[in-house]
């Protein structure tokens, strides 16, 4: 009998987009649990473990058919995840770099597995491809947790790169033969490709050709494997197809490149990107940027793992709204019937999440941001010892990032830039920069950009864009395509002078001379900052000088645009000598550069003195398609300002509403808010009330929000603090 795991998810925009994982098959659900499913209007997602005695025998879907009938009796439509833990073929071991062998998952480099996986999808679609009882099918790669990434070790905190077994070497050899024009026998003699060693002299970058080849092959192989099976299902069924990926691109071990996978799918308009990490706003922004670029059907997310605290759920609520994500999977039904996990009314908590998702559905997706932050997957390949690139998560918004790891906690720049979109190299290569005005590459150390991404980035600058980078090594190294003697090209920026620490004062010059005039209190000028030990020289021009004329920021004109370069990289950890410069001056400077680049923010937050404020994460959701109301969302109060003023673009006119969500987070300054209270709104026509339909507040499950209505153009004055 097939083993079944059931998860709940929703389809369409007419129902609350929340789901609940259920581990029992339908015959084991009690009436209380059935009532919860009906109340949430949920669609069960069945994780089906297929059964076949050998590749010569068809798969047995009898248990699945019985399950479909049980749900059909209740009038419930299902989704299906075809889990490739198949017993019809032997499980070949996978091997890590230290020789550790694991056999608790199937080997994606085994041709027999690939053939059997394809057969499973083909047989399932042949039988159920037009079955109206099924709404969505998830493609489940053979990783330990079923997501796109294939690196998991024994648990989440022990990741491993599992591609050193003989079958993986064969597949890698085929890739090397194709790219280097050598025979398969010659490839097998290239032992260095399987025992890569760190290179010397390039600031700890691991850039030996053998290692870079291994990383690029692995990324390409896994992306093509998943995309191929997605295409197989869309070509032979009527289903919407979901693809799950877990920790997100910006925190993944060895670099997950979700966009590389999704960009190669043939029918993206039938595909849903399922990010299982709703705890990270920046990864949701990247998911939506990917979905927008490929024309995907949508984005779904979930609270991964056993994370059900009030703070986590409130953060998820806010992330759903700030990103415009209309569908959430909640884990799982057992916790809905346990008062010990989320309080005395756990079901009410999930219903509140459903209302938040429904609220997000009623508005259009947030428009593309004119400001983007750039994430480099190639950089994750070459930064030992962690082999992660968390540069964007380090500067985006600590209160709304997946900040369990120390290197993900840092500066709060996104709030000064309107919560920018996040783009990976693959999206840049695909043209996702078109229409943007400012791109930020927040490097904490040497950054490696693919040649195609660098070329596209500089072409975008020449067309009028502004690129801001940090430290000479952010632009000094380029990853060349495979096939040459070396994979890394040294750029002109590598020859810029070394840096030293300057104690100030800092003086804006050139095109940045108006910085202190616009917001004199927002930019500290007597703080230590990195400067070049010598003048960078032509074509660079100074924008910010330190003591004795030393240059801290310079610009290089390029066509109609410019490259702006800070002398030093972003500190990898907070609390250092330059903390004030990067925590306060840098985001104010980025905001000024955005305005110089032609960015008009839909909404901005100021303190009473008129200086930009980061007290709240704030986003414009667009206009409600039914009611014609402009929607704004804010939350994650950081305690930095008791009174703030919300200003909106003069282009926005008509009725508007602001939804404030209290996340009760300890944020960047270490302060803690017990709530967010709106005292007064300032437009000529306004109304302030606590939303009477707020199920969470009414049920006492403490995901409170407050809604303010007003007319545009106008301003709203808010007083923030403990309730």
LOMI-902201 format. One record per residue (C-alpha): chain; residue number from 1; x, y, z. Coordinates in steps of 0.25 Angstrom, whole numbers, plus 5000, padded with zeros to 4 digits. Example, Ala and Ser with C-alpha at 12.3 -4.5 7.8 and 13.67 -1.06 7.14 Angstrom:
mol, seq, c1, c2, c3
A, 1, 5049, 4982, 5031
A, 2, 5055, 4996, 5029
//
This chain:
mol, seq, c1, c2, c3
A, 1, 5000, 5000, 5000
A, 2, 5005, 5014, 4997
A, 3, 5010, 5022, 5008
A, 4, 5002, 5036, 5008
A, 5, 5006, 5049, 5014
A, 6, 4995, 5060, 5013
A, 7, 4997, 5075, 5013
A, 8, 4987, 5086, 5010
A, 9, 4988, 5097, 5000
A, 10, 4978, 5106, 4993
A, 11, 4976, 5109, 4978
A, 12, 4970, 5121, 4971
A, 13, 4967, 5135, 4977
A, 14, 4953, 5133, 4982
A, 15, 4957, 5126, 4995
A, 16, 4967, 5129, 5006
A, 17, 4981, 5125, 5002
A, 18, 4985, 5117, 5014
A, 19, 4988, 5102, 5015
A, 20, 4990, 5092, 5026
A, 21, 4999, 5080, 5026
A, 22, 4992, 5067, 5030
A, 23, 5000, 5054, 5033
A, 24, 4987, 5045, 5034
A, 25, 4980, 5039, 5022
A, 26, 4966, 5043, 5021
A, 27, 4960, 5030, 5028
A, 28, 4968, 5034, 5041
A, 29, 4963, 5049, 5042
A, 30, 4953, 5052, 5052
A, 31, 4941, 5061, 5051
A, 32, 4948, 5072, 5057
A, 33, 4959, 5072, 5047
A, 34, 4949, 5070, 5036
A, 35, 4942, 5083, 5041
A, 36, 4956, 5090, 5041
A, 37, 4958, 5087, 5027
A, 38, 4944, 5091, 5023
A, 39, 4945, 5104, 5031
A, 40, 4958, 5107, 5024
A, 41, 4953, 5103, 5010
A, 42, 4966, 5095, 5008
A, 43, 4970, 5086, 4997
A, 44, 4978, 5074, 5002
A, 45, 4992, 5072, 4996
A, 46, 4995, 5057, 4996
A, 47, 5010, 5053, 4996
A, 48, 5009, 5040, 4989
A, 49, 5020, 5030, 4990
A, 50, 5018, 5021, 4978
A, 51, 5019, 5006, 4978
A, 52, 5024, 4997, 4966
A, 53, 5032, 4984, 4968
A, 54, 5041, 4987, 4956
A, 55, 5043, 4996, 4944
A, 56, 5036, 4986, 4936
A, 57, 5023, 4987, 4944
A, 58, 5013, 4998, 4945
A, 59, 5012, 5007, 4957
A, 60, 5001, 5003, 4966
A, 61, 4991, 5015, 4969
A, 62, 4981, 5007, 4976
A, 63, 4983, 5014, 4990
A, 64, 4983, 5027, 4983
A, 65, 4970, 5024, 4976
A, 66, 4964, 5020, 4989
A, 67, 4968, 5033, 4995
A, 68, 4963, 5042, 4984
A, 69, 4949, 5035, 4986
A, 70, 4950, 5038, 5001
A, 71, 4952, 5053, 4998
A, 72, 4942, 5053, 4987
A, 73, 4931, 5049, 4997
A, 74, 4934, 5061, 5005
A, 75, 4934, 5070, 4992
A, 76, 4949, 5073, 4994
A, 77, 4959, 5074, 4982
A, 78, 4973, 5070, 4984
A, 79, 4987, 5073, 4980
A, 80, 4998, 5063, 4978
A, 81, 5013, 5062, 4981
A, 82, 5019, 5050, 4973
A, 83, 5030, 5047, 4983
A, 84, 5041, 5039, 4976
A, 85, 5045, 5030, 4987
A, 86, 5043, 5018, 4979
A, 87, 5045, 5003, 4982
A, 88, 5045, 4999, 4968
A, 89, 5060, 5001, 4966
A, 90, 5072, 4999, 4975
A, 91, 5076, 5012, 4983
A, 92, 5090, 5016, 4979
A, 93, 5098, 5023, 4990
A, 94, 5101, 5038, 4989
A, 95, 5115, 5042, 4994
A, 96, 5120, 5055, 5001
A, 97, 5133, 5062, 4999
A, 98, 5139, 5054, 5011
A, 99, 5135, 5041, 5005
A, 100, 5123, 5039, 5014
A, 101, 5112, 5031, 5007
A, 102, 5097, 5032, 5009
A, 103, 5086, 5023, 5004
A, 104, 5074, 5030, 5011
A, 105, 5070, 5037, 4997
A, 106, 5071, 5033, 4983
A, 107, 5083, 5037, 4974
A, 108, 5079, 5048, 4964
A, 109, 5091, 5045, 4956
A, 110, 5087, 5030, 4954
A, 111, 5081, 5029, 4939
A, 112, 5072, 5017, 4945
A, 113, 5066, 5027, 4955
A, 114, 5064, 5038, 4944
A, 115, 5057, 5028, 4935
A, 116, 5048, 5023, 4946
A, 117, 5045, 5037, 4951
A, 118, 5041, 5040, 4937
A, 119, 5032, 5028, 4936
A, 120, 5025, 5031, 4949
A, 121, 5021, 5045, 4943
A, 122, 5017, 5039, 4930
A, 123, 5008, 5028, 4936
A, 124, 5002, 5037, 4946
A, 125, 4998, 5047, 4935
A, 126, 4993, 5036, 4926
A, 127, 4983, 5032, 4936
A, 128, 4980, 5045, 4943
A, 129, 4984, 5056, 4934
A, 130, 4970, 5061, 4932
A, 131, 4964, 5057, 4945
A, 132, 4956, 5069, 4951
A, 133, 4958, 5063, 4965
A, 134, 4973, 5068, 4964
A, 135, 4976, 5083, 4964
A, 136, 4992, 5083, 4965
A, 137, 5003, 5074, 4964
A, 138, 5016, 5077, 4971
A, 139, 5029, 5072, 4965
A, 140, 5038, 5066, 4976
A, 141, 5053, 5065, 4973
A, 142, 5059, 5053, 4981
A, 143, 5066, 5062, 4992
A, 144, 5064, 5058, 5007
A, 145, 5053, 5068, 5009
A, 146, 5047, 5068, 4994
A, 147, 5051, 5082, 4990
A, 148, 5060, 5086, 4978
A, 149, 5073, 5087, 4986
A, 150, 5080, 5074, 4987
A, 151, 5090, 5077, 4998
A, 152, 5084, 5073, 5011
A, 153, 5091, 5064, 5021
A, 154, 5086, 5058, 5033
A, 155, 5078, 5070, 5037
A, 156, 5076, 5085, 5034
A, 157, 5089, 5090, 5041
A, 158, 5098, 5079, 5035
A, 159, 5097, 5082, 5020
A, 160, 5106, 5074, 5010
A, 161, 5109, 5074, 4996
A, 162, 5106, 5060, 4991
A, 163, 5112, 5059, 4977
A, 164, 5125, 5051, 4979
A, 165, 5120, 5037, 4976
A, 166, 5124, 5030, 4963
A, 167, 5110, 5032, 4956
A, 168, 5112, 5047, 4959
A, 169, 5126, 5047, 4953
A, 170, 5121, 5040, 4941
A, 171, 5111, 5051, 4939
A, 172, 5121, 5062, 4942
A, 173, 5130, 5055, 4932
A, 174, 5120, 5057, 4921
A, 175, 5118, 5071, 4924
A, 176, 5133, 5073, 4924
A, 177, 5134, 5066, 4910
A, 178, 5124, 5075, 4905
A, 179, 5130, 5088, 4909
A, 180, 5145, 5085, 4908
A, 181, 5145, 5076, 4896
A, 182, 5152, 5065, 4902
A, 183, 5149, 5050, 4902
A, 184, 5142, 5043, 4913
A, 185, 5154, 5035, 4916
A, 186, 5163, 5048, 4917
A, 187, 5152, 5054, 4927
A, 188, 5153, 5042, 4936
A, 189, 5168, 5045, 4937
A, 190, 5166, 5059, 4942
A, 191, 5167, 5056, 4957
A, 192, 5168, 5070, 4961
A, 193, 5153, 5072, 4957
A, 194, 5149, 5063, 4968
A, 195, 5159, 5068, 4979
A, 196, 5158, 5083, 4977
A, 197, 5168, 5092, 4985
A, 198, 5167, 5106, 4989
A, 199, 5174, 5116, 4980
A, 200, 5185, 5126, 4986
A, 201, 5185, 5141, 4985
A, 202, 5171, 5144, 4982
A, 203, 5166, 5149, 4995
A, 204, 5162, 5135, 5000
A, 205, 5153, 5133, 4987
A, 206, 5153, 5118, 4983
A, 207, 5154, 5120, 4968
A, 208, 5162, 5108, 4963
A, 209, 5156, 5104, 4950
A, 210, 5153, 5090, 4955
A, 211, 5144, 5095, 4967
A, 212, 5136, 5105, 4958
A, 213, 5134, 5094, 4948
A, 214, 5128, 5085, 4958
A, 215, 5119, 5096, 4964
A, 216, 5114, 5100, 4951
A, 217, 5111, 5086, 4946
A, 218, 5104, 5083, 4958
A, 219, 5095, 5095, 4958
A, 220, 5092, 5093, 4943
A, 221, 5089, 5078, 4944
A, 222, 5079, 5080, 4956
A, 223, 5072, 5091, 4949
A, 224, 5071, 5084, 4936
A, 225, 5066, 5071, 4943
A, 226, 5055, 5078, 4950
A, 227, 5051, 5087, 4938
A, 228, 5050, 5075, 4929
A, 229, 5040, 5067, 4939
A, 230, 5032, 5080, 4940
A, 231, 5031, 5081, 4925
A, 232, 5028, 5066, 4924
A, 233, 5015, 5068, 4933
A, 234, 5010, 5081, 4927
A, 235, 5011, 5074, 4913
A, 236, 5003, 5062, 4917
A, 237, 4993, 5068, 4927
A, 238, 4984, 5079, 4930
A, 239, 4990, 5082, 4944
A, 240, 4996, 5094, 4950
A, 241, 5010, 5090, 4954
A, 242, 5017, 5094, 4967
A, 243, 5032, 5094, 4969
A, 244, 5037, 5095, 4984
A, 245, 5050, 5100, 4988
A, 246, 5053, 5102, 5003
A, 247, 5063, 5112, 5009
A, 248, 5063, 5121, 4998
A, 249, 5074, 5126, 4989
A, 250, 5080, 5136, 4998
A, 251, 5084, 5126, 5009
A, 252, 5086, 5113, 5002
A, 253, 5098, 5105, 5004
A, 254, 5106, 5104, 4991
A, 255, 5096, 5114, 4985
A, 256, 5082, 5110, 4980
A, 257, 5079, 5116, 4967
A, 258, 5064, 5115, 4966
A, 259, 5063, 5125, 4954
A, 260, 5072, 5117, 4946
A, 261, 5063, 5105, 4947
A, 262, 5050, 5113, 4945
A, 263, 5055, 5121, 4933
A, 264, 5057, 5108, 4925
A, 265, 5042, 5103, 4927
A, 266, 5034, 5103, 4914
A, 267, 5020, 5107, 4920
A, 268, 5023, 5116, 4932
A, 269, 5009, 5121, 4932
A, 270, 5005, 5108, 4938
A, 271, 5015, 5107, 4948
A, 272, 5015, 5112, 4963
A, 273, 5028, 5115, 4970
A, 274, 5027, 5110, 4984
A, 275, 5037, 5116, 4994
A, 276, 5036, 5108, 5007
A, 277, 5042, 5120, 5015
A, 278, 5032, 5131, 5017
A, 279, 5041, 5136, 5029
A, 280, 5049, 5143, 5019
A, 281, 5044, 5156, 5012
A, 282, 5056, 5157, 5002
A, 283, 5054, 5143, 4997
A, 284, 5039, 5145, 4995
A, 285, 5043, 5158, 4987
A, 286, 5053, 5149, 4979
A, 287, 5042, 5139, 4976
A, 288, 5032, 5149, 4971
A, 289, 5043, 5156, 4962
A, 290, 5046, 5142, 4956
A, 291, 5031, 5139, 4955
A, 292, 5029, 5153, 4948
A, 293, 5041, 5151, 4939
A, 294, 5036, 5137, 4934
A, 295, 5021, 5139, 4934
A, 296, 5018, 5129, 4945
A, 297, 5005, 5126, 4950
A, 298, 5008, 5131, 4964
A, 299, 5016, 5129, 4977
A, 300, 5013, 5121, 4989
A, 301, 5020, 5120, 5002
A, 302, 5020, 5114, 5016
A, 303, 5025, 5114, 5030
A, 304, 5036, 5103, 5029
A, 305, 5039, 5094, 5040
A, 306, 5033, 5095, 5054
A, 307, 5032, 5110, 5055
A, 308, 5018, 5114, 5061
A, 309, 5021, 5125, 5071
A, 310, 5013, 5137, 5071
A, 311, 5025, 5145, 5066
A, 312, 5028, 5136, 5055
A, 313, 5013, 5136, 5050
A, 314, 5012, 5151, 5051
A, 315, 5025, 5152, 5043
A, 316, 5019, 5143, 5032
A, 317, 5006, 5151, 5032
A, 318, 5014, 5164, 5029
A, 319, 5023, 5157, 5019
A, 320, 5011, 5152, 5012
A, 321, 5006, 5166, 5011
A, 322, 5019, 5173, 5008
A, 323, 5022, 5164, 4996
A, 324, 5008, 5162, 4991
A, 325, 5008, 5147, 4993
A, 326, 4994, 5142, 4993
A, 327, 4996, 5127, 4996
A, 328, 5001, 5121, 5009
A, 329, 5004, 5107, 5014
A, 330, 5003, 5105, 5029
A, 331, 5009, 5093, 5036
A, 332, 5002, 5086, 5041
A, 333, 4988, 5080, 5045
A, 334, 4994, 5073, 5058
A, 335, 4997, 5087, 5063
A, 336, 4984, 5092, 5061
A, 337, 4978, 5082, 5070
A, 338, 4989, 5085, 5081
A, 339, 4987, 5097, 5090
A, 340, 5001, 5095, 5095
A, 341, 5007, 5100, 5082
A, 342, 5000, 5113, 5078
A, 343, 4991, 5116, 5090
A, 344, 4977, 5113, 5093
A, 345, 4971, 5116, 5080
A, 346, 4981, 5111, 5069
A, 347, 4970, 5109, 5058
A, 348, 4967, 5124, 5060
A, 349, 4981, 5127, 5057
A, 350, 4981, 5120, 5044
A, 351, 4968, 5126, 5040
A, 352, 4974, 5140, 5043
A, 353, 4986, 5136, 5033
A, 354, 4975, 5132, 5023
A, 355, 4969, 5146, 5024
A, 356, 4983, 5152, 5022
A, 357, 4985, 5144, 5010
A, 358, 4971, 5148, 5005
A, 359, 4974, 5162, 5007
A, 360, 4987, 5161, 4999
A, 361, 4978, 5154, 4988
A, 362, 4969, 5166, 4986
A, 363, 4980, 5175, 4983
A, 364, 4989, 5175, 4970
A, 365, 5003, 5170, 4972
A, 366, 5012, 5181, 4976
A, 367, 5018, 5188, 4964
A, 368, 5032, 5185, 4961
A, 369, 5042, 5193, 4969
A, 370, 5051, 5203, 4962
A, 371, 5061, 5199, 4972
A, 372, 5067, 5185, 4973
A, 373, 5078, 5178, 4981
A, 374, 5087, 5168, 4973
A, 375, 5090, 5154, 4978
A, 376, 5101, 5146, 4972
A, 377, 5100, 5131, 4972
A, 378, 5114, 5129, 4967
A, 379, 5119, 5137, 4979
A, 380, 5113, 5126, 4988
A, 381, 5122, 5116, 4980
A, 382, 5135, 5122, 4984
A, 383, 5134, 5128, 4998
A, 384, 5140, 5118, 5008
A, 385, 5137, 5112, 5018
A, 386, 5122, 5114, 5018
A, 387, 5120, 5115, 5003
A, 388, 5108, 5124, 5005
A, 389, 5105, 5138, 4999
A, 390, 5097, 5145, 5010
A, 391, 5101, 5159, 5005
A, 392, 5087, 5163, 5002
A, 393, 5081, 5157, 5015
A, 394, 5092, 5164, 5023
A, 395, 5087, 5178, 5019
A, 396, 5072, 5176, 5015
A, 397, 5064, 5176, 5027
A, 398, 5068, 5168, 5040
A, 399, 5054, 5168, 5046
A, 400, 5048, 5162, 5033
A, 401, 5060, 5153, 5029
A, 402, 5062, 5138, 5032
A, 403, 5072, 5142, 5043
A, 404, 5075, 5130, 5050
A, 405, 5089, 5130, 5046
A, 406, 5099, 5141, 5051
A, 407, 5103, 5145, 5037
A, 408, 5089, 5148, 5033
A, 409, 5087, 5159, 5043
A, 410, 5092, 5173, 5039
A, 411, 5088, 5186, 5034
A, 412, 5074, 5192, 5031
A, 413, 5075, 5198, 5017
A, 414, 5063, 5193, 5010
A, 415, 5053, 5202, 5018
A, 416, 5061, 5214, 5013
A, 417, 5059, 5209, 4998
A, 418, 5044, 5205, 4998
A, 419, 5047, 5190, 5000
A, 420, 5054, 5188, 4987
A, 421, 5053, 5175, 4978
A, 422, 5064, 5165, 4979
A, 423, 5070, 5159, 4966
A, 424, 5079, 5148, 4964
A, 425, 5090, 5147, 4952
A, 426, 5081, 5138, 4944
A, 427, 5070, 5149, 4945
A, 428, 5080, 5160, 4941
A, 429, 5084, 5151, 4929
A, 430, 5070, 5150, 4925
A, 431, 5067, 5165, 4925
A, 432, 5060, 5167, 4938
A, 433, 5068, 5180, 4940
A, 434, 5060, 5187, 4929
A, 435, 5051, 5198, 4935
A, 436, 5059, 5199, 4948
A, 437, 5067, 5211, 4952
A, 438, 5076, 5207, 4963
A, 439, 5084, 5194, 4966
A, 440, 5091, 5191, 4979
A, 441, 5102, 5181, 4980
A, 442, 5104, 5180, 4995
A, 443, 5117, 5172, 4995
A, 444, 5123, 5168, 5009
A, 445, 5135, 5162, 5002
A, 446, 5140, 5158, 4988
A, 447, 5129, 5156, 4978
A, 448, 5129, 5148, 4966
A, 449, 5119, 5151, 4955
A, 450, 5116, 5143, 4943
A, 451, 5121, 5149, 4930
A, 452, 5107, 5149, 4924
A, 453, 5102, 5156, 4936
A, 454, 5113, 5166, 4937
A, 455, 5111, 5170, 4922
A, 456, 5096, 5172, 4924
A, 457, 5098, 5180, 4936
A, 458, 5108, 5189, 4930
A, 459, 5099, 5191, 4917
A, 460, 5088, 5194, 4926
A, 461, 5097, 5205, 4933
A, 462, 5100, 5210, 4919
A, 463, 5086, 5212, 4916
A, 464, 5084, 5221, 4928
A, 465, 5084, 5212, 4941
A, 466, 5092, 5215, 4953
A, 467, 5100, 5203, 4959
A, 468, 5105, 5204, 4974
A, 469, 5115, 5195, 4978
A, 470, 5124, 5193, 4991
A, 471, 5139, 5191, 4991
A, 472, 5148, 5189, 4979
A, 473, 5146, 5174, 4980
A, 474, 5131, 5175, 4977
A, 475, 5134, 5178, 4963
A, 476, 5148, 5172, 4961
A, 477, 5145, 5157, 4957
A, 478, 5137, 5151, 4946
A, 479, 5133, 5137, 4944
A, 480, 5136, 5133, 4929
A, 481, 5128, 5122, 4922
A, 482, 5134, 5108, 4923
A, 483, 5144, 5103, 4913
A, 484, 5156, 5112, 4915
A, 485, 5169, 5110, 4923
A, 486, 5164, 5120, 4934
A, 487, 5150, 5122, 4939
A, 488, 5153, 5136, 4945
A, 489, 5156, 5149, 4939
A, 490, 5162, 5160, 4946
A, 491, 5155, 5174, 4944
A, 492, 5161, 5188, 4944
A, 493, 5154, 5190, 4958
A, 494, 5164, 5181, 4964
A, 495, 5175, 5191, 4961
A, 496, 5169, 5202, 4970
A, 497, 5177, 5206, 4982
A, 498, 5176, 5200, 4996
A, 499, 5167, 5206, 5006
A, 500, 5170, 5211, 5020
A, 501, 5161, 5216, 5032
A, 502, 5158, 5231, 5032
A, 503, 5152, 5238, 5044
A, 504, 5145, 5249, 5036
A, 505, 5139, 5259, 5035
A, 506, 5132, 5254, 5022
A, 507, 5128, 5264, 5011
A, 508, 5119, 5262, 4999
A, 509, 5125, 5267, 4986
A, 510, 5121, 5267, 4972
A, 511, 5108, 5262, 4968
A, 512, 5105, 5258, 4983
A, 513, 5107, 5272, 4988
A, 514, 5092, 5273, 4991
A, 515, 5092, 5261, 5001
A, 516, 5094, 5269, 5014
A, 517, 5085, 5280, 5009
A, 518, 5073, 5271, 5007
A, 519, 5074, 5263, 5020
A, 520, 5085, 5269, 5029
A, 521, 5082, 5261, 5041
A, 522, 5081, 5248, 5034
A, 523, 5095, 5246, 5030
A, 524, 5106, 5246, 5041
A, 525, 5118, 5253, 5036
A, 526, 5128, 5251, 5048
A, 527, 5129, 5236, 5047
A, 528, 5140, 5227, 5043
A, 529, 5139, 5222, 5029
A, 530, 5148, 5214, 5019
A, 531, 5155, 5223, 5008
A, 532, 5165, 5220, 4997
A, 533, 5179, 5222, 5001
A, 534, 5181, 5229, 4988
A, 535, 5172, 5236, 4978
A, 536, 5165, 5225, 4969
A, 537, 5169, 5233, 4956
A, 538, 5161, 5235, 4943
A, 539, 5151, 5232, 4939
A, 540, 5146, 5232, 4954
A, 541, 5141, 5245, 4961
A, 542, 5140, 5247, 4976
A, 543, 5126, 5248, 4982
A, 544, 5130, 5248, 4997
A, 545, 5143, 5252, 5003
A, 546, 5149, 5250, 5017
A, 547, 5160, 5257, 5024
A, 548, 5170, 5263, 5015
A, 549, 5162, 5260, 5003
A, 550, 5163, 5245, 5003
A, 551, 5152, 5239, 4995
A, 552, 5141, 5230, 5002
A, 553, 5132, 5229, 4990
A, 554, 5134, 5231, 4975
A, 555, 5126, 5230, 4962
A, 556, 5130, 5226, 4948
A, 557, 5121, 5231, 4936
A, 558, 5117, 5220, 4927
A, 559, 5109, 5224, 4915
A, 560, 5096, 5230, 4920
A, 561, 5098, 5224, 4934
A, 562, 5108, 5223, 4945
A, 563, 5115, 5213, 4954
A, 564, 5116, 5218, 4968
A, 565, 5127, 5211, 4977
A, 566, 5129, 5212, 4992
A, 567, 5143, 5210, 4996
A, 568, 5141, 5199, 5006
A, 569, 5132, 5186, 5006
A, 570, 5120, 5185, 5015
A, 571, 5125, 5180, 5029
A, 572, 5122, 5165, 5030
A, 573, 5118, 5167, 5044
A, 574, 5112, 5179, 5051
A, 575, 5118, 5186, 5063
A, 576, 5131, 5190, 5057
A, 577, 5138, 5204, 5055
A, 578, 5130, 5208, 5043
A, 579, 5117, 5203, 5048
A, 580, 5111, 5217, 5049
A, 581, 5115, 5220, 5034
A, 582, 5109, 5207, 5029
A, 583, 5096, 5207, 5038
A, 584, 5093, 5222, 5036
A, 585, 5100, 5229, 5025
A, 586, 5100, 5218, 5015
A, 587, 5085, 5216, 5014
A, 588, 5083, 5231, 5014
A, 589, 5093, 5232, 5002
A, 590, 5087, 5221, 4995
A, 591, 5073, 5228, 4996
A, 592, 5079, 5241, 4991
A, 593, 5086, 5233, 4979
A, 594, 5072, 5227, 4976
A, 595, 5066, 5240, 4975
A, 596, 5077, 5245, 4966
A, 597, 5074, 5233, 4957
A, 598, 5060, 5237, 4956
A, 599, 5053, 5228, 4966
A, 600, 5040, 5233, 4971
A, 601, 5036, 5225, 4984
A, 602, 5021, 5222, 4985
A, 603, 5021, 5223, 5000
A, 604, 5032, 5229, 5009
A, 605, 5033, 5230, 5024
A, 606, 5039, 5242, 5031
A, 607, 5041, 5247, 5046
A, 608, 5035, 5260, 5050
A, 609, 5048, 5267, 5047
A, 610, 5047, 5263, 5032
A, 611, 5058, 5252, 5032
A, 612, 5055, 5239, 5026
A, 613, 5051, 5228, 5036
A, 614, 5052, 5213, 5036
A, 615, 5043, 5211, 5048
A, 616, 5034, 5203, 5040
A, 617, 5035, 5193, 5028
A, 618, 5026, 5200, 5018
A, 619, 5021, 5196, 5004
A, 620, 5011, 5200, 4994
A, 621, 5002, 5188, 4989
A, 622, 4996, 5195, 4978
A, 623, 4981, 5198, 4975
A, 624, 4970, 5189, 4980
A, 625, 4964, 5184, 4967
A, 626, 4950, 5183, 4972
A, 627, 4949, 5195, 4982
A, 628, 4958, 5204, 4975
A, 629, 4966, 5207, 4988
A, 630, 4981, 5209, 4989
A, 631, 4987, 5199, 4999
A, 632, 4999, 5202, 5008
A, 633, 5005, 5192, 5018
A, 634, 5014, 5194, 5029
A, 635, 5020, 5187, 5041
A, 636, 5032, 5182, 5049
A, 637, 5033, 5194, 5057
A, 638, 5048, 5196, 5062
A, 639, 5046, 5206, 5073
A, 640, 5054, 5217, 5066
A, 641, 5044, 5228, 5065
A, 642, 5031, 5230, 5074
A, 643, 5025, 5239, 5063
A, 644, 5026, 5237, 5048
A, 645, 5019, 5243, 5036
A, 646, 5015, 5235, 5024
A, 647, 5016, 5242, 5011
A, 648, 5011, 5237, 4997
A, 649, 5014, 5240, 4983
A, 650, 5006, 5252, 4978
A, 651, 5003, 5243, 4966
A, 652, 4994, 5234, 4975
A, 653, 4980, 5240, 4976
A, 654, 4967, 5235, 4982
A, 655, 4963, 5227, 4994
A, 656, 4974, 5219, 5002
A, 657, 4977, 5210, 5014
A, 658, 4989, 5207, 5022
A, 659, 4989, 5193, 5029
A, 660, 4999, 5192, 5041
A, 661, 5003, 5179, 5046
A, 662, 5010, 5177, 5060
A, 663, 5021, 5167, 5059
A, 664, 5026, 5170, 5073
A, 665, 5040, 5168, 5068
A, 666, 5054, 5171, 5074
A, 667, 5059, 5178, 5062
A, 668, 5072, 5185, 5058
A, 669, 5074, 5194, 5070
A, 670, 5071, 5183, 5080
A, 671, 5058, 5190, 5084
A, 672, 5045, 5183, 5086
A, 673, 5031, 5188, 5083
A, 674, 5019, 5182, 5090
A, 675, 5010, 5188, 5079
A, 676, 5007, 5199, 5069
A, 677, 4997, 5209, 5072
A, 678, 4992, 5219, 5062
A, 679, 4988, 5232, 5070
A, 680, 4984, 5242, 5059
A, 681, 4983, 5242, 5043
A, 682, 4985, 5256, 5036
A, 683, 4978, 5256, 5023
A, 684, 4966, 5265, 5021
A, 685, 4957, 5252, 5020
A, 686, 4961, 5241, 5029
A, 687, 4956, 5230, 5038
A, 688, 4963, 5222, 5048
A, 689, 4958, 5209, 5054
A, 690, 4962, 5196, 5059
A, 691, 4957, 5186, 5048
A, 692, 4945, 5179, 5054
A, 693, 4947, 5167, 5044
A, 694, 4961, 5165, 5050
A, 695, 4959, 5150, 5054
A, 696, 4972, 5149, 5061
A, 697, 4970, 5161, 5070
A, 698, 4956, 5156, 5073
A, 699, 4960, 5142, 5076
A, 700, 4971, 5147, 5085
A, 701, 4982, 5140, 5077
A, 702, 4990, 5153, 5076
A, 703, 4993, 5156, 5062
A, 704, 4988, 5170, 5063
A, 705, 4986, 5180, 5052
A, 706, 4980, 5193, 5051
A, 707, 4975, 5200, 5038
A, 708, 4975, 5214, 5035
A, 709, 4967, 5220, 5023
A, 710, 4970, 5233, 5017
A, 711, 4969, 5241, 5003
A, 712, 4981, 5243, 4994
A, 713, 4988, 5252, 4992
A, 714, 4991, 5254, 5007
A, 715, 4999, 5250, 5019
A, 716, 4997, 5241, 5031
A, 717, 5003, 5244, 5044
A, 718, 5006, 5232, 5053
A, 719, 5010, 5231, 5068
A, 720, 5017, 5217, 5070
A, 721, 5020, 5210, 5083
A, 722, 5015, 5201, 5093
A, 723, 5000, 5199, 5094
//
